[in-house]
Each structure stands twice: as structure tokens, then as C-alpha cells.
């Protein structure tokens, strides 16, 4: 039963649309490109993400979606901190590094980082860096949704963005 409507919950196994058609539609939903990083007892890791959004400003919080089959999943699951680094146009190559099969040390060696108050790496030169503690996790389908309390925000002097739309990068 859906708690909001009182109607029966949708059956996620009975999709009204094919996976391919859904992905085509989602390619038309432009999204900011970010690199999400972590550091802690489980180690250091990072991945490129566009599935990040604002949740609330009271308390300041974000949602970050992470595929449970991602190579970095166990590291993020073992740490309680992350940083959402919003990328500028000059970070396109870095985004590709963090989105591919590049080993973790090579990913981080390609840029300059500083530790945030949470201990997670913040990209020097990021348009914005949201330093967070993970306060809750919910699973749905193939992903975990990380509920993140924002502890600090670093802003670059120049506001420029990198978005992903129609399967290509675009400068904003």
C-alpha cells in the first residue's frame, strides 16, 4: 500500500516501459555532473554521478544515488562521509576518469584535493563542494539512495557548470 495515497503500491517488476526507452528518455533530462568522493575507515573512493539532488535546506541535505554493483559501492558503504563536487567545464576529462575503470589512485592523482570537515576529499576548483555525513540509506531497484546531511559548502569564485544532456557534456 502506498503510504501517501492509500492505493496499492506499484509493482516495480511490471514496468510499463522498456529499459531502453526509459534510458532514451532520461538522456533528455539534463543533469549537473558531479564527482562524489569518500574517505574513511573503508578507504578512499570516488565516482562520477549525475543522480544527485537537493533534498531540503532545513536541515541542509542532499540525495546521492549509488548503484550497488559499482566498484566503489563497498567503500562508500563502509564510510559515513562523502563530498559532492560540482564540476566546471574544465573538469570534463576528470569526470571521464572517475566514470570509467581507472584505478582509484590514478583518479585522485589527476587533480588537487583538500580534506573537508567530514574527511572526504573536496576538489580544489570545483564550482561547489558539498561536504556531507551520510545519515540514512534506502534501497530501491539497483541503487542505494544516500541521505546526506551537508556539514559545509565550498564555493569557487567563478560559477560555471558542466551538465550531461543527450549523452554529451555541455558547458553552462
Residue pairs with C-beta under 8 A, 6 or more apart in sequence:
1 7
1 8
1 9
2 8
2 9
2 10
12 140
12 141
15 22
17 25
27 165
27 166
27 167
28 165
28 166
29 165
30 163
30 164
30 165
30 170
31 50
31 51
31 163
31 164
31 165
32 50
32 52
32 86
32 87
32 161
32 162
32 163
33 48
33 49
33 50
33 86
33 87
33 91
33 95
33 161
33 162
33 163
33 164
33 169
34 48
34 49
34 50
34 52
34 84
34 85
34 86
34 87
35 46
35 47
35 48
35 49
35 85
35 87
35 91
35 94
35 95
35 98
35 123
35 126
36 46
36 47
36 48
36 49
36 52
36 64
36 66
36 76
36 82
36 83
36 84
36 85
37 44
37 45
37 46
37 82
37 83
37 85
37 113
37 120
37 121
37 122
37 123
38 44
38 45
38 46
38 72
38 75
38 76
38 79
38 81
38 82
38 83
38 120
38 121
39 79
39 81
39 115
39 119
39 120
39 121
40 78
40 79
40 80
40 81
40 119
40 120
41 78
41 79
42 74
42 75
42 76
42 77
42 78
42 79
43 75
43 78
43 79
43 104
44 75
44 104
44 108
44 121
45 72
45 75
45 76
45 104
46 72
46 98
46 104
46 107
46 108
46 121
47 66
47 70
47 72
47 98
47 99
48 95
48 96
48 98
48 99
49 64
49 65
49 66
49 84
50 164
51 64
51 65
51 143
52 62
52 63
52 64
52 65
52 84
53 62
53 63
54 61
54 62
54 63
55 61
55 62
55 63
55 147
55 148
59 149
59 150
60 149
60 150
60 153
61 135
61 147
61 148
61 149
61 150
62 84
62 130
62 132
62 148
62 150
63 145
63 146
63 147
63 148
64 82
64 84
64 145
64 146
64 148
65 143
65 144
65 145
65 146
66 72
66 73
66 76
66 143
66 144
66 146
67 73
67 142
67 143
68 139
68 142
68 143
68 144
69 142
71 101
72 104
73 144
76 82
76 134
76 146
77 144
79 120
79 134
80 133
80 134
81 116
81 118
81 119
81 120
81 131
81 132
81 133
81 134
82 118
82 120
82 132
82 134
82 146
82 148
83 116
83 118
83 120
83 121
83 122
83 123
83 129
83 130
83 131
83 132
84 129
84 130
84 132
84 148
85 122
85 123
85 126
85 128
85 129
86 126
86 127
86 128
86 129
86 130
86 161
87 94
87 95
87 123
87 126
87 127
87 161
87 162
88 125
88 126
88 127
88 156
88 158
88 160
88 161
88 162
89 160
89 161
89 162
89 169
89 171
89 172
90 125
91 111
91 123
91 125
91 126
91 162
92 162
92 169
93 110
94 110
94 111
94 123
95 162
95 169
97 106
97 107
97 110
98 107
108 121
111 123
111 124
111 125
112 123
112 124
112 125
113 121
113 122
113 123
113 124
114 121
114 122
114 124
115 121
115 122
116 122
116 129
116 131
116 151
116 152
116 154
117 131
117 151
117 152
118 131
118 132
118 133
118 151
118 152
120 131
120 132
122 129
122 131
122 154
123 129
125 156
126 154
126 156
127 155
127 156
127 158
127 159
127 160
127 161
128 153
128 154
128 155
128 156
129 153
129 154
130 148
130 150
130 152
130 153
131 150
131 151
131 152
131 153
131 154
132 148
132 149
132 150
132 151
133 148
133 149
133 151
134 146
134 147
134 148
135 147
135 148
135 149
136 146
136 147
137 144
137 145
137 146
137 147
138 144
138 145
138 147
139 145
160 171
160 172
161 171
161 172
162 169
162 170
162 171
162 172
163 169
163 170
163 172
164 170
